[in-house]
Structures are given as C-alpha cells and as structure tokens.
C-alpha cells in the first residue's frame, strides 16, 4: 500500500513512469468494466481513453480513503454511464435480434464460454445490460444503480429481471439445466 501511495504521489507530480505504472496495473480491470458497460468495442475504446484522461486529471483529488483501484473503478463507471447517456444508447429502442444457437461442449474452454456469455449480454437492451452488469457483475445495489442511472430502485429491479430472463433464454442451451423453460415469469432472485 505504501508503494502504491508513493507511485500515486509521483504520478500527481507528473512522473510519466509513475503514470504508466498506474495505467499498467489498473488498465485491464478498468478497460474491462468500460467494455462490459458500453457493449460496443469501438465505443468502449473511445470511452476508455476518456476514462483514463479523467483518472489522471483527478489524481490530485485522490485522498487515499479507498484503494486506488476502487476509486478509479468509480470514475470509470461514472464516466462510461455519462458517455452512454450522451450518445443516447440507454434510450435507444430495443430491436429484435435473431437468436442464434451456439453450442459449447462440456469441458470446453473458458474463453469460448465467456464469449458466448458476452454475446448473449450484448443482445440485451442497453438499459437492461447496464443494470445487469452493474448489479450482477460489479456488485452495485439497486439503490446505487438508481442513483447512478437516474432511475428508481424498482426500475433497476425490473431491468435486472428482464435481463436475467432474456439471458436464461439465450443461454439455456449452454447451461443444460432441466426446467429452465418458462422461467421468465419466475420471481427474480435479488
């Protein structure tokens, strides 16, 4: 922790090696968060650049009350959500997407499974995808999501329910769980 603090202090003073060290250490996580929230790889790349510019500009305000990674993560989420609002992706009308069948062999490799899950998440509406990722992947509460997105906690729960139901349908062939059909109307697990 002391080494991190020294690196941050040097970065605040403009030390390029310290800035590069912070970026190298935290870019994989921060960039992954941006990609998941944005859904579009090209848009995510643009937003990630903005996020890192914002992180480096805000460095002097970092007080060390939380870990640097947590602080930077919050900036990434906020900046990404602002960019998505700006491009009106959250208010876009959901279009019907043809469901393709994808099969994953049991014991198949994790990367392939992850790509199937990412592809399914990409088929969610922008609002449902954002709530799903913030709640189920990033661990935000419905109240925190409501505050961040300017919606109600009930709206967050509704979007999460819709996202989970669609993901169940899209991934049913992958998980091979008997009785998953018709679970769209089951009570959501919060």
MARBA-966055 format. One line per 4 residues: number of its first residue (from 1); their letters; for each residue z, x, y of N, C-alpha, C. Coordinates in Angstrom, 2 decimals. Atoms other than C-alpha are relative to their C-alpha. Layout:
<pts>
NUM> A> Z:X:Y:Z:X:Y:Z:X:Y | ...
</pts>
This chain:
<pts>
1> XXXX> 0.00:0.83:-1.20:0.00:0.00:0.00:0.00:0.87:1.25 | -0.04:-0.89:-1.17:0.80:2.86:2.40:-1.37:0.63:0.23 | 1.34:-0.58:-0.13:-2.61:4.41:1.66:-0.95:-1.02:0.61 | 0.84:1.05:-0.59:-4.29:1.06:2.44:0.27:-0.12:1.49
5> XXXX> -0.36:0.14:-1.41:-2.37:0.83:5.71:-0.58:1.16:0.82 | 0.56:-1.16:-0.71:-3.45:4.36:6.69:-1.52:-0.13:0.13 | 1.45:0.20:-0.05:-7.06:3.56:5.82:-0.34:-1.04:1.06 | 0.24:1.05:-0.99:-6.87:0.40:7.92:0.22:0.54:1.41
9> XXXX> -0.27:-0.59:-1.32:-5.33:2.31:10.84:-1.15:0.91:0.43 | 1.12:-0.88:-0.33:-8.09:4.92:10.66:-1.26:-0.82:0.31 | 1.16:0.87:-0.24:-10.71:2.13:10.49:0.09:-0.63:1.39 | -0.19:0.59:-1.33:-9.23:0.47:13.58:-0.36:1.01:1.09
13> XXXX> 0.29:-1.07:-0.97:-9.58:3.81:15.37:-1.47:0.41:-0.02 | 1.44:-0.25:0.02:-13.29:3.85:14.45:-0.45:1.02:-1.03 | 0.37:-0.96:1.04:-13.26:6.26:11.48:-0.98:-0.67:-0.97 | 1.04:0.60:0.83:-16.53:5.48:9.68:0.30:0.12:-1.49
17> XXXX> -0.33:-0.15:1.42:-15.28:6.85:6.35:1.05:-1.02:-0.41 | -1.02:1.01:0.30:-12.29:4.52:6.51:-0.63:-1.39:-0.07 | 0.70:1.28:0.04:-14.54:1.56:7.33:-0.79:-0.14:-1.30 | 0.77:0.01:1.24:-16.79:2.49:4.43:0.91:-0.17:-1.21
21> XXXX> -0.94:0.11:1.11:-13.76:2.82:2.14:0.49:-1.45:-0.15 | -0.42:1.40:0.04:-12.54:-0.67:3.07:-1.12:-0.87:-0.55 | 1.14:0.79:0.46:-16.00:-2.09:2.54:-0.22:0.22:-1.49 | 0.24:-0.30:1.42:-16.45:-0.32:-0.82:1.02:-0.67:-0.90
25> XXXX> -1.06:0.56:0.81:-13.12:-1.55:-2.10:-0.06:-1.53:-0.05 | -0.12:1.46:-0.08:-13.38:-5.18:-0.95:-1.32:-0.76:-0.02 | 1.30:0.68:-0.05:-17.13:-5.94:-0.78:-0.30:-0.80:-1.27 | 0.37:0.81:1.18:-17.53:-7.03:-4.42:0.66:-1.38:0.01
29> XXXX> -0.69:1.28:-0.01:-14.90:-9.76:-4.09:-0.46:-0.89:1.16 | 0.37:0.77:-1.19:-15.78:-10.85:-0.55:-1.43:-0.52:-0.14 | 1.39:0.42:0.15:-19.52:-10.93:-1.25:-0.15:-1.07:-1.08 | 0.05:1.01:1.06:-18.93:-12.93:-4.46:0.47:-1.35:0.52
33> XXXX> -0.50:1.25:-0.60:-16.92:-15.53:-2.53:-1.09:-0.63:0.86 | 1.06:0.51:-0.88:-19.72:-15.86:0.03:-1.15:-0.56:-0.84 | 1.10:0.48:0.85:-22.38:-16.17:-2.71:0.34:-1.33:-0.65 | -0.39:1.25:0.67:-20.43:-18.87:-4.54:0.00:-1.17:0.98
37> XXXX> -0.07:1.10:-0.97:-19.84:-20.91:-1.40:-1.37:-0.36:0.56 | 1.32:0.25:-0.61:-23.36:-20.52:0.01:-0.97:-0.60:-1.02 | 0.90:0.54:1.00:-25.18:-21.21:-3.25:-1.40:0.59:0.04 | 1.34:-0.55:-0.19:-28.40:-19.70:-1.87:0.14:1.51:0.20
41> XXXX> -0.18:-1.45:-0.10:-28.66:-15.92:-2.45:-0.45:0.61:1.33 | 0.48:-0.53:-1.28:-30.72:-15.26:0.69:0.93:-0.36:1.14 | -0.94:0.44:-1.02:-28.40:-17.30:2.88:1.32:0.76:-0.15 | -1.26:-0.72:0.25:-25.38:-15.63:1.24:-0.07:1.43:0.52
45> XXXX> 0.16:-1.38:-0.49:-26.74:-12.19:2.07:0.15:0.06:1.52 | -0.11:0.06:-1.46:-27.10:-13.14:5.74:1.44:-0.27:0.43 | -1.38:0.36:-0.35:-23.65:-14.72:5.85:0.94:1.16:-0.30 | -0.87:-1.12:0.35:-22.05:-11.75:4.09:-0.04:1.08:1.07
49> XXXX> 0.09:-0.98:-1.10:-23.36:-9.46:6.83:0.84:-0.46:1.19 | -0.81:0.55:-1.10:-21.82:-11.75:9.45:1.49:0.12:-0.31 | -1.40:-0.06:0.42:-18.56:-11.83:7.48:0.54:1.41:0.22 | -0.49:-1.37:-0.15:-18.28:-8.04:7.40:0.06:0.43:1.45
53> XXXX> -0.08:-0.29:-1.44:-19.08:-7.77:11.10:1.27:-0.61:0.57 | -1.21:0.68:-0.49:-16.31:-10.31:11.77:1.26:0.71:-0.49 | -1.18:-0.70:0.53:-13.85:-8.48:9.49:0.25:1.27:0.80 | -0.18:-1.26:-0.73:-14.47:-5.17:11.25:0.38:-0.24:1.47
57> XXXX> -0.38:0.32:-1.39:-14.26:-6.77:14.71:1.46:-0.46:0.08 | -1.35:0.55:-0.01:-11.00:-8.49:13.76:1.06:0.99:-0.50 | -0.95:-0.98:0.52:-9.40:-5.36:12.27:1.21:0.24:0.92 | -1.17:-0.25:-0.86:-7.22:-4.73:15.35:1.04:-1.13:-0.03
61> XXXX> -0.94:1.12:0.05:-5.65:-8.17:14.81:0.75:-0.06:-1.33 | -0.67:-0.02:1.30:-4.62:-7.37:11.22:1.41:0.55:0.19 | -1.40:-0.38:-0.23:-0.81:-7.26:11.25:0.70:0.43:-1.29 | -0.61:-0.44:1.24:-0.16:-6.46:7.60:0.97:-1.00:-0.61
65> XXXX> -0.91:1.02:0.55:1.70:-9.72:6.91:-0.43:-0.45:-1.39 | 0.51:0.28:1.34:-0.50:-10.23:3.86:-0.85:1.20:-0.41 | 0.85:-1.09:0.43:-2.61:-7.92:1.76:-1.33:-0.07:0.73 | 1.27:-0.04:-0.72:-5.82:-6.80:3.43:-1.04:-0.88:-0.69
69> XXXX> 0.98:0.79:0.74:-7.90:-8.41:0.66:0.17:-1.49:0.23 | -0.28:1.42:-0.26:-6.21:-11.78:1.24:-0.44:-0.38:1.40 | 0.38:0.23:-1.39:-6.72:-11.52:4.99:-1.53:-0.04:0.13 | 1.47:-0.06:-0.07:-10.40:-10.55:4.57:-0.61:-1.20:-0.73
73> XXXX> 0.47:1.17:0.75:-10.88:-13.35:1.99:0.01:-1.23:0.89 | -0.11:1.16:-0.89:-9.68:-15.93:4.51:-1.10:0.03:1.07 | 1.09:-0.13:-0.98:-12.13:-14.60:7.11:-1.34:-0.35:-0.66 | 1.26:0.26:0.72:-14.94:-14.73:4.51:-0.20:-1.49:-0.22
77> XXXX> 0.11:1.44:0.25:-14.20:-18.34:3.59:-0.28:-0.74:1.31 | 0.18:0.69:-1.28:-13.88:-19.48:7.21:-1.38:0.25:0.59 | 1.30:-0.35:-0.57:-16.99:-17.63:8.38:-1.13:-0.65:-0.81 | 1.03:0.62:0.84:-19.02:-18.92:5.42:-0.08:-1.50:0.24
81> XXXX> 0.00:1.44:-0.26:-17.95:-22.51:5.98:-0.59:-0.31:1.38 | 0.58:0.20:-1.33:-18.80:-22.21:9.67:-1.52:0.17:-0.03 | 1.45:-0.21:0.10:-22.24:-20.82:8.82:-0.67:-1.15:-0.73 | 0.57:1.13:0.73:-22.83:-23.62:6.33:-0.04:-1.25:0.87
85> XXXX> 0.02:1.13:-0.94:-21.85:-26.20:8.93:-1.14:0.17:0.99 | 1.03:-0.27:-1.00:-24.16:-24.55:11.42:-1.38:-0.28:-0.55 | 1.32:0.26:0.57:-27.10:-24.79:9.05:-0.11:-1.40:-0.59 | -0.05:1.40:0.43:-26.10:-28.36:8.19:-0.20:-0.19:-1.49
89> XXXX> 0.13:0.10:1.45:-26.06:-27.62:4.49:0.99:-0.98:-0.60 | -0.99:0.92:0.55:-22.93:-29.71:3.99:-0.36:-1.45:0.21 | 0.38:1.38:-0.25:-24.58:-32.81:5.41:-1.38:-0.34:-0.56 | 1.32:0.22:0.58:-27.87:-32.42:3.55:0.07:-1.10:-1.05
93> XXXX> 0.05:1.07:1.01:-28.87:-35.39:1.42:-0.24:0.62:-1.37 | 0.14:-0.52:1.37:-28.43:-34.69:-2.26:-1.31:-0.52:-0.58 | 1.26:0.39:0.65:-31.74:-34.68:-4.07:0.20:0.04:-1.50 | -0.08:-0.01:1.46:-32.20:-35.45:-7.71:-0.63:1.29:-0.51
97> XXXX> 0.48:-1.24:0.59:-32.63:-32.29:-9.70:-0.19:-0.24:-1.48 | 0.25:0.18:1.43:-34.22:-32.26:-13.09:0.98:0.85:-0.78 | -0.93:-0.74:0.84:-31.70:-31.28:-15.69:-0.79:0.69:-1.09 | 0.65:-0.75:1.05:-32.97:-28.52:-17.91:1.03:0.32:-1.06
101> XXXX> -0.95:-0.34:1.05:-31.44:-27.82:-21.25:-0.01:1.51:-0.17 | -0.18:-1.43:0.20:-30.08:-24.34:-21.68:0.96:0.15:-1.15 | -0.93:-0.17:1.11:-28.53:-23.17:-24.87:0.57:1.41:0.03 | -0.68:-1.27:0.08:-26.01:-20.41:-25.26:0.55:0.10:-1.41
105> XXXX> -0.51:-0.17:1.35:-25.29:-19.08:-28.70:1.49:0.29:0.07 | -1.41:-0.34:0.08:-21.65:-19.00:-29.68:0.09:1.49:-0.21 | -0.11:-1.45:0.08:-20.56:-15.42:-29.25:-1.04:0.69:0.86 | 0.99:-0.57:-0.90:-23.38:-14.94:-26.75:0.68:0.78:1.10
109> XXXX> -0.64:-0.88:-0.96:-22.81:-12.57:-23.93:0.47:-0.75:1.24 | -0.68:0.65:-1.14:-20.58:-13.46:-20.98:-0.91:-0.15:1.21 | 0.88:0.05:-1.16:-23.21:-12.68:-18.36:-0.92:-1.22:-0.07 | 0.88:1.14:0.16:-25.51:-15.33:-19.79:0.76:-1.30:0.24
113> XXXX> -0.82:1.18:-0.20:-22.72:-17.89:-19.89:0.30:-0.20:1.49 | -0.28:0.08:-1.45:-21.80:-17.08:-16.28:-1.23:-0.50:0.76 | 1.21:0.44:-0.70:-25.42:-17.54:-15.21:-0.27:-1.48:-0.24 | 0.17:1.42:0.30:-25.54:-20.94:-16.94:0.95:-0.82:0.88
117> XXXX> -0.98:0.71:-0.83:-22.36:-22.00:-15.13:-0.40:0.05:1.47 | 0.45:-0.11:-1.39:-23.64:-20.66:-11.80:-1.18:-0.91:0.29 | 1.16:0.87:-0.18:-26.92:-22.51:-12.28:0.42:-1.46:0.06 | -0.49:1.38:-0.03:-25.03:-25.74:-13.01:0.70:-0.28:1.32
121> XXXX> -0.70:0.18:-1.28:-22.81:-25.26:-9.94:-1.00:-0.10:1.16 | 1.01:0.05:-1.05:-25.93:-24.69:-7.84:-0.66:-1.38:0.09 | 0.60:1.33:0.00:-27.10:-28.20:-8.82:0.91:-1.05:0.63 | -0.90:0.94:-0.68:-24.07:-29.80:-7.17:-0.43:-0.16:1.44
125> XXXX> 0.26:0.15:-1.44:-24.39:-31.22:-3.69:0.79:1.07:0.72 | -0.73:-1.05:-0.71:-23.30:-28.67:-1.07:1.48:-0.32:0.20 | -1.39:0.36:-0.23:-20.10:-30.59:-0.31:0.82:0.07:-1.27 | -0.71:-0.02:1.28:-19.11:-31.04:-3.96:0.16:1.43:-0.50
129> XXXX> -0.06:-1.40:0.44:-19.94:-27.41:-4.76:1.07:0.76:0.79 | -0.98:-0.70:-0.83:-17.86:-26.16:-1.83:1.42:-0.37:-0.38 | -1.34:0.44:0.38:-14.83:-28.26:-2.76:0.36:0.53:-1.39 | -0.25:-0.50:1.35:-15.14:-27.31:-6.45:0.35:1.49:0.03
133> XXXX> -0.24:-1.44:-0.05:-15.34:-23.60:-5.67:1.31:0.32:0.71 | -1.24:-0.28:-0.72:-12.52:-23.71:-3.13:1.21:-0.38:-0.84 | -1.15:0.47:0.75:-10.21:-25.70:-5.43:0.13:0.70:-1.35 | -0.11:-0.47:1.37:-11.01:-24.64:-8.98:-0.21:1.51:-0.15
137> XXXX> 0.26:-1.43:0.12:-12.24:-21.09:-8.36:0.92:0.81:0.91 | -0.78:-0.77:-0.97:-10.44:-19.93:-5.22:1.47:-0.42:0.07 | -1.40:0.40:0.07:-7.23:-21.92:-5.74:0.56:-0.70:1.23 | -0.48:0.72:-1.18:-7.05:-23.83:-2.44:0.54:-1.37:-0.42
141> XXXX> -0.50:1.36:0.23:-5.04:-27.07:-2.34:-0.94:-0.98:0.69 | 0.85:1.01:-0.65:-6.72:-30.33:-1.36:0.32:-0.08:1.49 | -0.38:0.04:-1.41:-4.78:-30.26:1.91:-0.64:1.16:0.76 | 0.63:-1.16:-0.64:-6.06:-26.74:2.72:-1.51:-0.21:0.11
145> XXXX> 1.45:0.26:-0.03:-9.61:-27.75:1.82:-0.31:-1.02:1.09 | 0.21:1.03:-1.02:-9.32:-30.86:4.01:0.04:0.62:1.39 | -0.10:-0.65:-1.31:-8.22:-28.72:6.94:-1.21:0.87:0.28 | 1.13:-0.91:-0.18:-10.96:-26.13:6.41:-1.32:-0.73:0.22
149> XXXX> 1.30:0.70:-0.06:-13.77:-28.67:5.97:-0.02:-1.16:0.98 | -0.05:1.13:-0.93:-12.58:-31.31:8.44:-0.17:-1.34:-0.70 | 0.05:1.25:0.75:-12.28:-34.00:5.76:1.43:-0.37:-0.37 | -1.32:0.39:0.46:-9.36:-35.88:4.25:0.29:0.62:-1.36
153> XXXX> -0.36:-0.50:1.33:-7.44:-34.71:1.18:-0.61:-0.91:-1.06 | 0.64:0.93:0.92:-8.74:-37.86:-0.53:-1.49:0.28:-0.15 | 1.42:-0.37:0.05:-12.29:-36.85:0.36:-0.21:1.24:-0.85 | 0.06:-1.21:0.80:-11.63:-33.45:-1.17:0.14:-0.35:-1.48
157> XXXX> -0.22:0.40:1.39:-10.32:-35.06:-4.37:-1.23:-0.72:-0.55 | 1.19:0.74:0.42:-13.34:-37.37:-4.52:-1.16:0.96:-0.28 | 1.08:-0.98:0.19:-15.79:-34.46:-4.10:0.25:0.82:-1.27 | -0.34:-0.78:1.18:-13.94:-32.48:-6.78:-0.25:-0.82:-1.27
161> XXXX> 0.23:0.87:1.14:-14.05:-35.45:-9.17:-1.50:-0.08:-0.30 | 1.46:0.08:0.19:-17.82:-35.82:-8.62:-0.55:1.32:-0.54 | 0.49:-1.32:0.44:-18.37:-32.07:-9.05:0.34:0.23:-1.47 | -0.40:-0.21:1.38:-16.39:-31.92:-12.29:-0.77:-0.90:-0.96
165> XXXX> 0.74:0.93:0.85:-18.14:-35.00:-13.69:-1.43:0.51:-0.23 | 1.37:-0.49:0.14:-21.59:-33.56:-12.99:-0.04:1.29:-0.82 | -0.05:-1.24:0.78:-20.61:-30.16:-14.36:0.23:-0.30:-1.48 | -0.20:0.38:1.41:-19.35:-31.84:-17.55:-1.32:-0.40:-0.64
169> XXXX> 1.30:0.44:0.53:-22.74:-33.48:-17.98:-0.94:1.20:-0.17 | 0.94:-1.12:0.02:-24.69:-30.32:-17.15:0.38:1.07:-1.03 | -0.45:-1.06:0.89:-22.57:-28.07:-19.36:0.43:-0.50:-1.37 | -0.45:0.58:1.27:-21.85:-30.43:-22.26:-0.63:0.72:-1.20
173> XXXX> 0.67:-0.68:1.10:-24.41:-28.66:-24.44:0.53:1.42:-0.22 | -0.52:-1.36:0.10:-22.71:-25.31:-23.76:1.38:0.02:-0.65 | -1.38:0.00:0.50:-19.10:-26.23:-24.49:0.14:-0.65:-1.36 | 0.00:0.58:1.33:-19.93:-28.28:-27.57:1.31:-0.71:-0.33
177> XXXX> -1.26:0.71:0.22:-16.83:-30.43:-27.18:-0.31:-1.44:-0.36 | 0.26:1.39:0.38:-16.94:-33.73:-29.08:0.70:-0.94:0.96 | -0.62:1.02:-0.84:-16.27:-36.78:-26.98:-0.12:0.27:1.49 | 0.13:-0.25:-1.43:-17.41:-35.35:-23.64:-0.92:-1.00:0.66
181> XXXX> 0.88:1.00:-0.58:-19.94:-38.09:-23.19:0.84:-1.14:0.56 | -0.70:1.10:-0.62:-18.77:-40.79:-20.83:1.28:0.41:0.69 | -1.23:-0.44:-0.66:-16.02:-38.64:-19.30:-0.10:-0.05:1.51 | 0.16:0.08:-1.44:-17.45:-39.18:-15.85:1.00:-0.98:0.62
185> XXXX> -0.91:1.01:-0.54:-15.13:-42.16:-15.46:1.46:0.28:-0.35 | -1.38:-0.35:0.34:-12.05:-40.42:-16.80:0.75:0.43:1.25 | -0.82:-0.39:-1.14:-9.17:-39.71:-14.43:-0.11:1.51:0.20 | 0.10:-1.43:-0.27:-9.53:-36.33:-12.71:1.34:0.70:-0.23
189> XX> -1.22:-0.81:0.18:-7.04:-33.58:-13.55:0.17:0.84:1.24 | -0.24:-0.76:-1.24:-5.52:-32.14:-10.39:1.10:0.99:-0.22
</pts>
